[in-house]
Amino acid sequence: MPIHLHWYLPTNGDNRDIVGSGDGSQKTLAAVRSGFRPPSIEYLGGIARAAEQLGFEAVLTPTGTWCEDAWITTAALAGVTTRLKFLVAFRPGLISPTLAAHQAATFQRISGGRLLLNVVTGGDSAEQRRFGDHLDHDQRYARTEEFLTVLRGVSDAAEPFDFHGAHFDIEQASIPFAPYAPPAIFFGGASPAAEAVAARTVDTYLAWGETPAQIAERLARMRKLAEEAGRTLSFGIRFHVLSRDTSAQAWAEADRLLERIDSSRIEQTQRTLAASESVGQRRMLALHGGDRRNLEIYPNVWAGYGLVRGGAGTAIVGSHEEVADRIAEYHDLGIDHFILSGQPHLEEAYYFAEGAAAELRSRGLVAPHPNRNGAAA
């Protein structure tokens, strides 16, 4: 399988420093640093158009109380792009699966088939309670499995669809333009409950960036679980990138980001993230232990983002050739989808696309970018 390159939409704002994700630090950063870029449609539209021009296949939008709503934002941005796909993250416990199927079908029609779905079950009970969701961790994943069963069932059904489960009781559900093929479903989660749901229900299993050995172990386990369920999965990974003409330039930028991080901010963020129920978040924290002195966990893989950012906390840092080498190494393990980012997202999209991505394309590793009608461009 070829490599699929995706970028990220910072719907919680952007900066030349590390803006937090789900840890509250973006508000602090906006207050103490100049140059904070609010997530306006004008700014996000500039990133989306740049991503499309530079050959990225899709852009991921996050979900949570700390960022703009992904469905509304991407629907607006679909009108200022023509080929770019939108990987819309959303919480399955906060919306009816029938309504989600209806929204997805509408999005597909008005965008020309440019929707992908990123189902985020939620690993933090405190945040889930802000939405009125009081299920525990494993119950949330059980609900997610039912949600996806209904989503696919309604989408594929030529006749009204029924489902009776522990969390959803659906009678005579339909959407006016069914049956239609639902968008590909991306899903991440490192707990046993999450892995079991992924193996049985999703298309692409996502991991946050870890060392190749750690990723290889997870992929082997997921392949086995999927095989037991009579299915196959594709795999994706989430990394930040610092790609420059020389390795020294890239590491100088990593050092600049690190120098701009106050120790008190690290301590506060680490306390907040340590309280998360997310197994994936605990794995991110274990990569660095809050210590800014031990951040290169593998050649060109830097855990500095995770000091002050929830979620994906690692970056691939190096010359364009080195970054391409690392991506190719993860691809050799079986990773096909690379969801990348860098702050600020507009400028870093150009650094990566004109450098490491161009190197990967020269090696024949990147999938051709489809045009609106699905033909290779």
FENURZI-V473956 format. One record per residue. N is the residue number from 1. PSI is psi in degrees with one decimal (NA if undefined). BURIAL is b if it has 24 or more other ideal C-beta (glycine too) atoms within 12 Angstrom, else e. D_LAST is the distance of its C-alpha to the last C-alpha in whole Angstrom. Layout:
n:N psi:PSI burial:BURIAL d_last:D_LAST
n:N psi:PSI burial:BURIAL d_last:D_LAST
This chain:
n:1 psi:139.6 burial:e d_last:18
n:2 psi:169.4 burial:e d_last:15
n:3 psi:135.5 burial:b d_last:16
n:4 psi:120.1 burial:b d_last:14
n:5 psi:126.9 burial:b d_last:15
n:6 psi:156.4 burial:b d_last:16
n:7 psi:-172.9 burial:b d_last:19
n:8 psi:139.7 burial:b d_last:22
n:9 psi:116.2 burial:b d_last:23
n:10 psi:77.8 burial:b d_last:27
n:11 psi:6.3 burial:b d_last:29
n:12 psi:8.4 burial:b d_last:32
n:13 psi:166.2 burial:b d_last:32
n:14 psi:165.3 burial:b d_last:31
n:15 psi:168.8 burial:b d_last:32
n:16 psi:-4.9 burial:e d_last:33
n:17 psi:178.5 burial:b d_last:35
n:18 psi:115.5 burial:b d_last:34
n:19 psi:132.7 burial:b d_last:34
n:20 psi:167.0 burial:b d_last:36
n:21 psi:99.4 burial:b d_last:34
n:22 psi:10.2 burial:b d_last:37
n:23 psi:3.9 burial:b d_last:40
n:24 psi:-8.9 burial:b d_last:41
n:25 psi:-17.1 burial:b d_last:40
n:26 psi:-32.1 burial:b d_last:38
n:27 psi:-43.0 burial:e d_last:41
n:28 psi:-44.1 burial:b d_last:43
n:29 psi:-41.1 burial:b d_last:40
n:30 psi:-32.6 burial:e d_last:40
n:31 psi:-32.0 burial:e d_last:43
n:32 psi:-12.6 burial:e d_last:44
n:33 psi:140.8 burial:b d_last:41
n:34 psi:159.6 burial:e d_last:40
n:35 psi:11.2 burial:e d_last:36
n:36 psi:135.0 burial:b d_last:36
n:37 psi:109.5 burial:b d_last:33
n:38 psi:152.7 burial:e d_last:33
n:39 psi:60.2 burial:b d_last:30
n:40 psi:159.3 burial:e d_last:30
n:41 psi:-34.2 burial:e d_last:27
n:42 psi:-45.5 burial:e d_last:27
n:43 psi:-46.9 burial:b d_last:26
n:44 psi:-34.8 burial:b d_last:24
n:45 psi:-36.2 burial:b d_last:22
n:46 psi:-40.8 burial:b d_last:22
n:47 psi:-43.6 burial:b d_last:21
n:48 psi:-43.7 burial:b d_last:18
n:49 psi:-37.5 burial:b d_last:16
n:50 psi:-44.0 burial:b d_last:17
n:51 psi:-42.3 burial:b d_last:15
n:52 psi:-46.5 burial:b d_last:12
n:53 psi:-35.7 burial:e d_last:12
n:54 psi:-3.2 burial:b d_last:12
n:55 psi:10.7 burial:b d_last:10
n:56 psi:145.1 burial:b d_last:12
n:57 psi:-38.6 burial:b d_last:11
n:58 psi:166.6 burial:b d_last:15
n:59 psi:137.7 burial:b d_last:18
n:60 psi:134.6 burial:b d_last:22
n:61 psi:132.7 burial:b d_last:24
n:62 psi:175.6 burial:b d_last:28
n:63 psi:145.8 burial:b d_last:31
n:64 psi:174.0 burial:b d_last:35
n:65 psi:-7.4 burial:b d_last:37
n:66 psi:4.9 burial:b d_last:36
n:67 psi:169.7 burial:b d_last:33
n:68 psi:156.1 burial:b d_last:32
n:69 psi:131.9 burial:b d_last:31
n:70 psi:-39.4 burial:b d_last:27
n:71 psi:-48.8 burial:b d_last:27
n:72 psi:-43.4 burial:e d_last:28
n:73 psi:-47.5 burial:b d_last:26
n:74 psi:-32.7 burial:b d_last:23
n:75 psi:-39.2 burial:b d_last:24
n:76 psi:-39.9 burial:b d_last:24
n:77 psi:-20.0 burial:b d_last:21
n:78 psi:-28.3 burial:b d_last:19
n:79 psi:-13.2 burial:e d_last:20
n:80 psi:9.5 burial:b d_last:19
n:81 psi:165.9 burial:b d_last:15
n:82 psi:-31.1 burial:e d_last:13
n:83 psi:-26.6 burial:b d_last:10
n:84 psi:134.9 burial:b d_last:12
n:85 psi:158.8 burial:b d_last:15
n:86 psi:117.8 burial:b d_last:18
n:87 psi:95.5 burial:b d_last:20
n:88 psi:116.4 burial:b d_last:24
n:89 psi:137.0 burial:b d_last:27
n:90 psi:161.6 burial:b d_last:30
n:91 psi:119.1 burial:b d_last:33
n:92 psi:-20.1 burial:b d_last:34
n:93 psi:-4.8 burial:b d_last:38
n:94 psi:5.5 burial:b d_last:38
n:95 psi:145.1 burial:b d_last:36
n:96 psi:137.6 burial:b d_last:37
n:97 psi:-31.4 burial:b d_last:34
n:98 psi:-43.1 burial:b d_last:35
n:99 psi:-40.6 burial:e d_last:34
n:100 psi:-40.9 burial:b d_last:31
n:101 psi:-39.5 burial:b d_last:29
n:102 psi:-45.0 burial:b d_last:30
n:103 psi:-43.5 burial:b d_last:28
n:104 psi:-42.1 burial:b d_last:25
n:105 psi:-41.6 burial:b d_last:25
n:106 psi:-44.8 burial:e d_last:25
n:107 psi:-43.5 burial:b d_last:23
n:108 psi:-42.1 burial:b d_last:20
n:109 psi:-45.9 burial:e d_last:21
n:110 psi:-20.3 burial:e d_last:21
n:111 psi:-6.6 burial:b d_last:18
n:112 psi:35.6 burial:e d_last:16
n:113 psi:36.2 burial:b d_last:16
n:114 psi:25.5 burial:b d_last:15
n:115 psi:137.2 burial:b d_last:19
n:116 psi:150.5 burial:b d_last:20
n:117 psi:131.7 burial:b d_last:23
n:118 psi:103.5 burial:b d_last:25
n:119 psi:120.8 burial:b d_last:29
n:120 psi:103.1 burial:b d_last:31
n:121 psi:-37.8 burial:b d_last:35
n:122 psi:120.6 burial:b d_last:37
n:123 psi:7.3 burial:b d_last:39
n:124 psi:107.2 burial:b d_last:41
n:125 psi:-33.0 burial:e d_last:44
n:126 psi:-43.6 burial:e d_last:45
n:127 psi:-39.5 burial:b d_last:42
n:128 psi:-35.9 burial:b d_last:42
n:129 psi:-24.8 burial:e d_last:45
n:130 psi:-26.2 burial:e d_last:44
n:131 psi:1.2 burial:e d_last:42
n:132 psi:17.6 burial:e d_last:45
n:133 psi:119.2 burial:b d_last:44
n:134 psi:16.4 burial:e d_last:47
n:135 psi:153.2 burial:b d_last:46
n:136 psi:178.1 burial:e d_last:46
n:137 psi:-55.7 burial:b d_last:43
n:138 psi:-32.6 burial:e d_last:43
n:139 psi:-36.4 burial:e d_last:44
n:140 psi:-39.3 burial:b d_last:41
n:141 psi:-35.0 burial:b d_last:39
n:142 psi:-40.5 burial:b d_last:41
n:143 psi:-39.3 burial:b d_last:40
n:144 psi:-42.0 burial:b d_last:36
n:145 psi:-42.2 burial:b d_last:36
n:146 psi:-41.8 burial:b d_last:38
n:147 psi:-47.8 burial:b d_last:35
n:148 psi:-33.1 burial:b d_last:32
n:149 psi:-43.4 burial:b d_last:34
n:150 psi:-44.2 burial:b d_last:35
n:151 psi:-48.0 burial:b d_last:31
n:152 psi:-39.2 burial:b d_last:30
n:153 psi:-45.0 burial:b d_last:33
n:154 psi:-40.0 burial:b d_last:33
n:155 psi:-38.1 burial:b d_last:29
n:156 psi:-9.5 burial:e d_last:30
n:157 psi:128.2 burial:b d_last:33
n:158 psi:-21.6 burial:e d_last:34
n:159 psi:160.7 burial:e d_last:37
n:160 psi:143.0 burial:e d_last:39
n:161 psi:136.1 burial:b d_last:38
n:162 psi:146.3 burial:e d_last:41
n:163 psi:133.7 burial:b d_last:41
n:164 psi:108.5 burial:e d_last:44
n:165 psi:-170.1 burial:e d_last:44
n:166 psi:-27.0 burial:e d_last:46
n:167 psi:-23.8 burial:b d_last:44
n:168 psi:136.4 burial:b d_last:42
n:169 psi:97.7 burial:e d_last:44
n:170 psi:128.1 burial:b d_last:42
n:171 psi:126.9 burial:e d_last:43
n:172 psi:43.9 burial:e d_last:41
n:173 psi:141.5 burial:b d_last:38
n:174 psi:160.3 burial:b d_last:35
n:175 psi:147.1 burial:b d_last:33
n:176 psi:-18.5 burial:e d_last:32
n:177 psi:23.2 burial:e d_last:29
n:178 psi:158.9 burial:b d_last:29
n:179 psi:147.6 burial:e d_last:29
n:180 psi:155.9 burial:b d_last:25
n:181 psi:119.4 burial:e d_last:23
n:182 psi:154.8 burial:b d_last:24
n:183 psi:155.5 burial:b d_last:21
n:184 psi:140.7 burial:b d_last:21
n:185 psi:120.0 burial:b d_last:24
n:186 psi:148.3 burial:b d_last:24
n:187 psi:137.0 burial:b d_last:28
n:188 psi:154.5 burial:b d_last:30
n:189 psi:132.7 burial:b d_last:34
n:190 psi:-4.8 burial:b d_last:36
n:191 psi:160.8 burial:b d_last:39
n:192 psi:-38.7 burial:e d_last:40
n:193 psi:-42.5 burial:b d_last:40
n:194 psi:-44.0 burial:b d_last:36
n:195 psi:-37.8 burial:b d_last:35
n:196 psi:-43.7 burial:b d_last:37
n:197 psi:-45.2 burial:b d_last:35
n:198 psi:-45.2 burial:b d_last:32
n:199 psi:-33.0 burial:b d_last:33
n:200 psi:-16.7 burial:b d_last:34
n:201 psi:-26.8 burial:b d_last:31
n:202 psi:172.8 burial:b d_last:28
n:203 psi:-45.7 burial:b d_last:24
n:204 psi:123.1 burial:b d_last:24
n:205 psi:128.8 burial:b d_last:27
n:206 psi:143.5 burial:b d_last:27
n:207 psi:150.9 burial:b d_last:29
n:208 psi:151.6 burial:b d_last:30
n:209 psi:123.6 burial:b d_last:30
n:210 psi:-172.3 burial:b d_last:33
n:211 psi:156.9 burial:b d_last:34
n:212 psi:-38.4 burial:b d_last:32
n:213 psi:-41.8 burial:e d_last:35
n:214 psi:-41.9 burial:b d_last:35
n:215 psi:-41.2 burial:b d_last:32
n:216 psi:-41.1 burial:e d_last:32
n:217 psi:-41.4 burial:e d_last:36
n:218 psi:-41.9 burial:b d_last:34
n:219 psi:-39.0 burial:b d_last:31
n:220 psi:-42.7 burial:e d_last:34
n:221 psi:-41.6 burial:b d_last:36
n:222 psi:-37.3 burial:b d_last:33
n:223 psi:-41.0 burial:b d_last:32
n:224 psi:-44.7 burial:e d_last:36
n:225 psi:-42.0 burial:b d_last:36
n:226 psi:-40.6 burial:b d_last:33
n:227 psi:-40.7 burial:e d_last:34
n:228 psi:-27.8 burial:e d_last:38
n:229 psi:3.4 burial:e d_last:36
n:230 psi:30.1 burial:e d_last:34
n:231 psi:168.6 burial:e d_last:31
n:232 psi:151.9 burial:e d_last:28
n:233 psi:152.4 burial:b d_last:26
n:234 psi:166.5 burial:b d_last:23
n:235 psi:146.2 burial:b d_last:24
n:236 psi:165.4 burial:b d_last:23
n:237 psi:149.5 burial:b d_last:25
n:238 psi:118.8 burial:b d_last:25
n:239 psi:151.6 burial:b d_last:26
n:240 psi:162.7 burial:b d_last:26
n:241 psi:142.7 burial:b d_last:25
n:242 psi:95.5 burial:b d_last:27
n:243 psi:122.4 burial:b d_last:25
n:244 psi:172.2 burial:b d_last:27
n:245 psi:-35.5 burial:e d_last:27
n:246 psi:156.8 burial:e d_last:30
n:247 psi:-39.8 burial:b d_last:32
n:248 psi:-39.8 burial:e d_last:35
n:249 psi:-40.3 burial:e d_last:33
n:250 psi:-44.9 burial:b d_last:31
n:251 psi:-27.8 burial:b d_last:34
n:252 psi:-37.7 burial:e d_last:36
n:253 psi:-39.5 burial:b d_last:34
n:254 psi:-41.9 burial:b d_last:35
n:255 psi:-38.7 burial:e d_last:38
n:256 psi:-44.4 burial:e d_last:38
n:257 psi:-42.1 burial:b d_last:37
n:258 psi:-41.0 burial:b d_last:39
n:259 psi:-26.5 burial:e d_last:42
n:260 psi:-2.6 burial:b d_last:41
n:261 psi:121.0 burial:b d_last:42
n:262 psi:140.3 burial:e d_last:46
n:263 psi:-35.6 burial:e d_last:47
n:264 psi:-33.1 burial:e d_last:49
n:265 psi:-39.4 burial:b d_last:45
n:266 psi:-47.6 burial:b d_last:44
n:267 psi:-43.9 burial:e d_last:48
n:268 psi:-45.6 burial:b d_last:47
n:269 psi:-42.0 burial:b d_last:43
n:270 psi:-37.0 burial:b d_last:44
n:271 psi:-43.5 burial:e d_last:47
n:272 psi:-46.9 burial:b d_last:45
n:273 psi:-30.7 burial:b d_last:42
n:274 psi:-21.3 burial:e d_last:45
n:275 psi:-7.3 burial:e d_last:46
n:276 psi:145.4 burial:b d_last:43
n:277 psi:-10.0 burial:b d_last:43
n:278 psi:122.5 burial:b d_last:40
n:279 psi:-39.2 burial:b d_last:40
n:280 psi:-39.7 burial:b d_last:36
n:281 psi:-39.3 burial:b d_last:38
n:282 psi:-35.9 burial:b d_last:41
n:283 psi:-38.3 burial:b d_last:39
n:284 psi:-44.7 burial:b d_last:37
n:285 psi:-35.1 burial:b d_last:41
n:286 psi:-18.9 burial:b d_last:42
n:287 psi:-29.4 burial:b d_last:40
n:288 psi:-19.3 burial:b d_last:41
n:289 psi:22.2 burial:e d_last:45
n:290 psi:8.3 burial:b d_last:44
n:291 psi:115.8 burial:e d_last:45
n:292 psi:-2.7 burial:b d_last:43
n:293 psi:-12.5 burial:e d_last:45
n:294 psi:69.9 burial:e d_last:43
n:295 psi:-19.0 burial:b d_last:39
n:296 psi:98.4 burial:b d_last:37
n:297 psi:-11.0 burial:b d_last:37
n:298 psi:153.3 burial:b d_last:35
n:299 psi:120.9 burial:e d_last:34
n:300 psi:6.0 burial:b d_last:32
n:301 psi:116.3 burial:b d_last:32
n:302 psi:129.3 burial:b d_last:34
n:303 psi:19.0 burial:b d_last:36
n:304 psi:-34.2 burial:b d_last:37
n:305 psi:-36.2 burial:b d_last:34
n:306 psi:-9.8 burial:b d_last:36
n:307 psi:-33.9 burial:b d_last:40
n:308 psi:14.0 burial:b d_last:39
n:309 psi:129.1 burial:b d_last:36
n:310 psi:160.3 burial:b d_last:36
n:311 psi:-142.2 burial:b d_last:33
n:312 psi:123.2 burial:b d_last:31
n:313 psi:10.4 burial:b d_last:33
n:314 psi:153.1 burial:b d_last:32
n:315 psi:149.3 burial:b d_last:29
n:316 psi:121.0 burial:b d_last:28
n:317 psi:130.7 burial:b d_last:29
n:318 psi:-172.2 burial:b d_last:29
n:319 psi:165.3 burial:b d_last:28
n:320 psi:-39.9 burial:b d_last:24
n:321 psi:-40.9 burial:b d_last:25
n:322 psi:-42.2 burial:b d_last:27
n:323 psi:-43.4 burial:b d_last:25
n:324 psi:-39.8 burial:b d_last:22
n:325 psi:-44.1 burial:b d_last:25
n:326 psi:-42.3 burial:b d_last:26
n:327 psi:-42.7 burial:b d_last:23
n:328 psi:-35.6 burial:b d_last:23
n:329 psi:-44.5 burial:b d_last:26
n:330 psi:-34.6 burial:b d_last:26
n:331 psi:-38.9 burial:b d_last:23
n:332 psi:-25.9 burial:e d_last:25
n:333 psi:-20.2 burial:b d_last:27
n:334 psi:7.2 burial:b d_last:25
n:335 psi:123.6 burial:b d_last:23
n:336 psi:-31.1 burial:b d_last:19
n:337 psi:122.1 burial:b d_last:19
n:338 psi:111.9 burial:b d_last:20
n:339 psi:110.5 burial:b d_last:21
n:340 psi:161.7 burial:b d_last:22
n:341 psi:168.5 burial:b d_last:24
n:342 psi:145.6 burial:b d_last:26
n:343 psi:129.0 burial:b d_last:28
n:344 psi:148.5 burial:b d_last:28
n:345 psi:-26.9 burial:b d_last:24
n:346 psi:-53.6 burial:b d_last:23
n:347 psi:-42.2 burial:b d_last:24
n:348 psi:-27.0 burial:b d_last:23
n:349 psi:-40.7 burial:b d_last:20
n:350 psi:-44.0 burial:b d_last:20
n:351 psi:-49.6 burial:b d_last:22
n:352 psi:-46.7 burial:b d_last:20
n:353 psi:-40.1 burial:b d_last:16
n:354 psi:-10.6 burial:e d_last:18
n:355 psi:-88.2 burial:b d_last:20
n:356 psi:-40.7 burial:b d_last:20
n:357 psi:-39.9 burial:b d_last:16
n:358 psi:-37.5 burial:e d_last:16
n:359 psi:-43.0 burial:b d_last:18
n:360 psi:-38.2 burial:b d_last:17
n:361 psi:-37.8 burial:b d_last:14
n:362 psi:-24.3 burial:e d_last:16
n:363 psi:-1.8 burial:e d_last:18
n:364 psi:26.2 burial:e d_last:15
n:365 psi:-15.3 burial:b d_last:15
n:366 psi:138.0 burial:b d_last:13
n:367 psi:140.1 burial:b d_last:10
n:368 psi:143.2 burial:e d_last:6
n:369 psi:120.7 burial:b d_last:6
n:370 psi:148.6 burial:e d_last:5
n:371 psi:-174.9 burial:e d_last:6
n:372 psi:-31.0 burial:e d_last:9
n:373 psi:3.1 burial:e d_last:10
n:374 psi:-5.4 burial:e d_last:9
n:375 psi:151.1 burial:e d_last:6
n:376 psi:135.2 burial:e d_last:4
n:377 psi:NA burial:e d_last:0
